[in-house]
Amino acid sequence: MRVLILAVMAAPLLAGCFSAVKTVVTAPVKAVGQVADWSTTSQDESDRNRGREMRKREEQLGKLSRQRDKAAEKCRDGKADQCQRAEVLEHEIEALMAAPR
């Protein structure tokens, strides 16, 4: 009878031990999975990064185009230094357009 009582009282303690063992055994598997997640890029992340790069490139092109247009306008007004600046900006735009994406 005492053995039965002791077994019933020890059951919750053993359940805790099994839980701890399960945690210890599965921890390395979870750690490897987390490292794999950190070290790889998902398709969604890749798409977001690509979109971000494209927007940044378009912003650069827009900024250079506006600067070129202003310099060209000043060149037409007779400012020779702005003609050279417009030409330099045009070359920068061409180089940015030709750069691999």
C-alpha positions as CSV (number, residue, x, y, z in Angstrom):
1,M,0.0,0.0,0.0
2,R,2.8,2.4,0.8
3,V,4.5,1.6,-2.5
4,L,1.3,2.6,-4.3
5,I,1.0,5.8,-2.4
6,L,4.7,6.7,-3.0
7,A,4.2,5.9,-6.7
8,V,1.2,8.2,-6.9
9,M,3.1,11.0,-5.1
10,A,6.2,10.6,-7.3
11,A,4.3,10.7,-10.6
12,P,4.2,14.6,-10.8
13,L,7.9,14.7,-10.0
14,L,8.7,12.3,-12.8
15,A,6.6,14.2,-15.2
16,G,8.7,17.3,-14.5
17,C,11.9,15.2,-15.1
18,F,10.5,14.0,-18.4
19,S,9.7,17.5,-19.4
20,A,13.3,18.6,-18.5
21,V,14.8,15.7,-20.5
22,K,12.6,16.6,-23.5
23,T,13.8,20.2,-23.3
24,V,17.4,19.2,-23.1
25,V,17.1,16.7,-26.0
26,T,15.3,19.1,-28.4
27,A,17.4,22.2,-27.6
28,P,20.2,21.4,-30.1
29,V,17.7,20.7,-32.9
30,K,16.0,24.1,-32.3
31,A,19.3,25.9,-32.1
32,V,20.4,24.4,-35.5
33,G,17.1,25.4,-37.0
34,Q,17.5,29.0,-35.7
35,V,21.0,29.3,-37.1
36,A,19.7,28.1,-40.5
37,D,17.0,30.7,-40.4
38,W,19.6,33.4,-39.6
39,S,22.1,32.3,-42.2
40,T,19.7,32.0,-45.2
41,T,17.6,34.6,-47.0
42,S,14.0,33.7,-47.8
43,Q,12.5,34.5,-51.2
44,D,10.3,37.2,-49.5
45,E,13.4,38.8,-47.9
46,S,15.2,38.7,-51.2
47,D,12.3,40.3,-53.0
48,R,12.1,43.1,-50.4
49,N,15.8,43.8,-50.6
50,R,15.7,43.9,-54.4
51,G,12.8,46.3,-54.3
52,R,14.7,48.5,-51.8
53,E,17.7,48.5,-54.1
54,M,15.6,49.4,-57.1
55,R,13.9,52.3,-55.3
56,K,17.2,53.6,-54.1
57,R,18.6,53.5,-57.7
58,E,15.5,55.3,-59.0
59,E,15.9,58.0,-56.4
60,Q,19.5,58.5,-57.4
61,L,18.6,58.7,-61.0
62,G,15.8,61.2,-60.2
63,K,18.1,63.4,-58.2
64,L,20.8,63.4,-60.8
65,S,18.3,64.1,-63.5
66,R,16.9,67.1,-61.6
67,Q,20.4,68.4,-61.0
68,R,21.3,68.0,-64.7
69,D,18.1,69.8,-65.8
70,K,18.9,72.7,-63.5
71,A,22.4,72.9,-64.7
72,A,21.3,72.7,-68.4
73,E,18.8,75.6,-67.7
74,K,21.5,77.7,-66.3
75,C,23.8,76.8,-69.2
76,R,21.1,78.1,-71.6
77,D,21.1,81.3,-69.5
78,G,24.8,81.7,-70.4
79,K,26.6,80.2,-67.4
80,A,29.5,78.2,-69.0
81,D,30.5,76.3,-65.8
82,Q,26.9,74.9,-65.6
83,C,27.3,73.5,-69.2
84,Q,30.2,71.4,-68.0
85,R,28.3,70.4,-64.8
86,A,25.3,69.2,-66.9
87,E,27.6,67.1,-69.1
88,V,29.3,65.5,-66.0
89,L,25.9,64.8,-64.6
90,E,24.8,63.2,-67.9
91,H,27.8,60.9,-67.7
92,E,26.9,59.9,-64.1
93,I,23.4,59.1,-65.2
94,E,24.6,57.0,-68.1
95,A,27.1,55.2,-65.8
96,L,24.3,54.5,-63.2
97,M,22.0,53.2,-66.0
98,A,24.7,50.9,-67.4
99,A,25.7,49.5,-64.0
100,P,24.6,45.9,-63.3
101,R,21.5,45.6,-61.2
